[in-house]
Amino acid sequence: MPPGDAIIDIRPAILYFGTPVALITTLDARGRANITPMSSVWALGDRLVLGLAAASQGCANLLDRREGVVNLPGPDQWPAVEAIAATTGRDPVPAYKKAMGYRHERDKFALGGFTRLPSDRVAPPRIAECPLQLEVRVLRSYEAAPDVDDEAPPGFLTIEARVEKVHAHEDIVVPGTQRIRTDRWSPLLYVFRHYFGTGERFGRNFRAED
């Protein structure tokens, strides 16, 4: 911290301090594909942890079908992500989403200009334009606990999923290896509801392979 800078207490409306954008593809009970944009995802080993609104169609599909694809777009794809951001697969649109300006959209692939690719180990399609596509199976889910002063949970679930297969654009893979080229791959980041890409590399962890 620069000398003389003060530290103040704040209460932000949101805490998206910088997380990757993911597009979750799922199938509903009729076999129709849905895309759920989200930015609450992290990985450890072959597990992903996803945070999704309990009332979202994507969450319902994941819990019902127990499988999906976590597609990770790059920075150049932010307009496509934003094109479907205010849409939902739920019909009718839940009241709380309608109040925020959401509308129902049956074909988010067409709206966002996305191309479907068949998956190998799960039924939902992948998104061809995303540089990384992770096929996943749901292992378990947890309902968020209410705060001490709340009478009901905050309305989202934490979902643990296992990665079954990873697909990557060839140009972001180190030739002859299983490693990602960090000089070519940049995730689309969601920072306090603004889109960013990563900048220059400052250094490397002692466990980095390249």
C-alpha positions in Angstrom: 0.0 0.0 0.0 1.4 3.4 -0.9 2.5 5.5 2.1 -0.3 7.8 3.3 -3.2 5.8 1.8 -6.1 5.4 4.2 -8.0 2.1 4.7 -11.8 2.6 5.0 -14.7 0.1 5.7 -17.1 -0.5 2.8 -20.1 -2.7 2.1 -20.1 -3.5 -1.7 -23.4 -4.6 -3.2 -21.5 -7.5 -4.9 -18.2 -9.3 -4.2 -17.1 -10.2 -7.8 -13.6 -9.0 -7.1 -12.2 -10.8 -10.2 -13.4 -14.3 -11.2 -13.5 -16.1 -14.5 -16.6 -16.1 -16.6 -18.0 -19.6 -17.4 -20.8 -20.6 -19.7 -22.5 -23.8 -18.3 -24.3 -25.8 -20.9 -27.0 -28.2 -19.7 -30.1 -30.0 -21.0 -33.6 -29.6 -19.6 -36.2 -32.3 -19.1 -37.2 -32.1 -22.8 -33.6 -32.4 -24.0 -33.3 -28.7 -24.9 -29.9 -27.1 -24.5 -29.5 -24.1 -22.2 -26.5 -21.8 -21.5 -26.0 -20.3 -18.1 -23.5 -17.5 -17.8 -21.9 -17.4 -14.3 -18.8 -16.3 -12.6 -18.7 -18.3 -9.4 -16.4 -21.2 -10.2 -13.1 -22.5 -8.9 -11.1 -25.7 -9.4 -9.1 -28.0 -7.2 -7.6 -31.2 -8.8 -10.3 -32.7 -11.0 -13.1 -31.0 -9.1 -15.0 -27.9 -9.9 -17.1 -26.0 -7.4 -20.0 -24.0 -9.0 -22.2 -21.4 -7.3 -25.6 -21.0 -9.0 -28.9 -19.3 -8.1 -31.3 -22.1 -7.0 -34.0 -20.7 -9.2 -32.0 -20.7 -12.4 -32.8 -23.1 -15.2 -29.2 -24.1 -15.4 -29.1 -25.1 -11.8 -32.3 -27.1 -12.1 -30.9 -28.9 -15.2 -27.6 -29.8 -13.4 -29.4 -31.2 -10.4 -31.8 -33.2 -12.6 -29.4 -34.5 -15.2 -26.3 -34.5 -13.1 -24.1 -33.4 -16.0 -23.0 -30.4 -18.0 -20.2 -28.6 -19.7 -18.2 -25.7 -18.2 -17.1 -23.6 -21.2 -14.5 -20.9 -20.5 -14.6 -18.0 -23.0 -11.7 -15.7 -23.8 -11.8 -11.9 -23.5 -12.8 -11.3 -27.1 -16.0 -13.2 -26.5 -17.4 -10.8 -23.9 -20.0 -9.3 -26.4 -21.4 -12.8 -27.0 -21.6 -13.4 -23.2 -23.3 -10.1 -22.7 -25.8 -10.8 -25.5 -27.3 -13.7 -23.4 -26.6 -12.2 -20.0 -30.1 -10.8 -19.5 -31.9 -14.0 -20.6 -33.1 -17.1 -18.8 -34.2 -20.5 -19.8 -37.0 -20.4 -17.3 -40.5 -19.9 -18.7 -42.3 -18.1 -17.1 -39.5 -15.9 -15.9 -39.3 -15.8 -12.1 -40.6 -12.6 -10.6 -37.3 -11.6 -9.1 -35.5 -12.0 -12.5 -38.2 -10.1 -14.4 -37.8 -7.2 -11.9 -34.1 -7.1 -12.9 -34.9 -7.0 -16.6 -34.5 -10.6 -17.6 -36.4 -12.2 -20.4 -37.0 -15.7 -21.6 -34.9 -17.0 -24.4 -35.2 -20.6 -25.7 -32.2 -20.6 -28.0 -29.2 -18.9 -26.4 -26.8 -20.5 -28.9 -28.4 -18.6 -31.7 -28.7 -15.4 -29.7 -25.0 -15.4 -28.7 -23.8 -16.7 -32.0 -22.4 -19.9 -30.4 -21.7 -23.1 -32.3 -22.7 -26.5 -30.8 -20.2 -29.3 -30.6 -21.1 -32.8 -29.3 -19.6 -33.9 -26.0 -17.8 -37.2 -25.5 -18.9 -38.2 -22.0 -22.0 -36.1 -21.2 -25.1 -35.3 -23.2 -25.1 -31.4 -23.2 -23.2 -29.8 -26.1 -20.0 -27.9 -25.9 -19.5 -24.3 -27.2 -17.0 -24.4 -30.0 -15.9 -20.8 -29.6 -14.7 -21.3 -26.0 -11.0 -22.1 -25.8 -11.5 -24.4 -22.9 -14.5 -26.8 -22.5 -14.8 -29.1 -19.5 -17.3 -31.9 -19.4 -18.5 -32.5 -15.8 -20.7 -34.7 -13.7 -22.3 -33.5 -10.6 -21.2 -35.3 -7.4 -23.2 -33.4 -4.7 -24.8 -30.1 -4.0 -25.2 -27.9 -0.9 -27.8 -25.3 -0.1 -26.3 -22.1 1.2 -27.0 -21.7 4.9 -29.0 -18.6 6.0 -27.3 -15.9 8.0 -28.1 -15.7 11.7 -30.7 -12.9 11.2 -32.3 -14.4 8.1 -35.3 -16.7 8.1 -34.5 -18.3 4.7 -31.3 -19.3 2.8 -29.9 -16.7 0.4 -31.2 -18.6 -2.7 -28.1 -20.2 -4.2 -26.5 -23.6 -4.2 -22.9 -24.8 -4.2 -22.4 -27.7 -6.6 -19.4 -30.0 -6.6 -18.6 -31.6 -10.0 -15.9 -33.9 -11.3 -14.2 -33.0 -14.6 -14.6 -36.0 -17.0 -12.8 -34.6 -20.0 -11.1 -31.4 -21.1 -11.1 -30.0 -24.6 -8.9 -27.1 -25.6 -8.2 -25.1 -28.7 -4.9 -26.3 -30.2 -3.3 -22.9 -30.2 -3.4 -22.6 -26.4 -1.7 -26.0 -25.8 2.1 -26.4 -25.5 2.9 -28.8 -28.5 3.5 -32.4 -27.5 2.3 -31.8 -23.9 -0.9 -31.7 -21.8 -0.1 -28.1 -20.6 -1.8 -24.8 -21.4 0.2 -22.0 -23.0 -0.2 -19.2 -20.4 1.2 -16.7 -23.0 -1.8 -17.5 -25.3 -4.7 -18.4 -22.9 -6.4 -15.6 -21.1 -9.7 -16.1 -19.3 -12.5 -13.6 -19.5 -12.7 -12.1 -16.0 -15.8 -10.6 -14.3 -14.7 -7.8 -12.0 -17.5 -5.9 -10.2 -19.8 -6.6 -13.2 -17.2 -5.4 -15.7 -15.4 -7.6 -18.2 -11.6 -7.8 -18.3 -8.9 -10.0 -19.7 -5.5 -10.7 -18.1 -2.6 -8.5 -18.7 1.1 -9.1 -18.8 2.6 -11.9 -16.7 4.4 -10.6 -13.6 6.0 -13.9 -12.5 5.5 -17.6 -11.9 4.8 -19.9 -9.0 7.6 -22.4 -8.1 5.4 -25.2 -9.3 4.8 -23.8 -12.8 5.7 -26.2 -15.6 6.4 -23.7 -18.3 
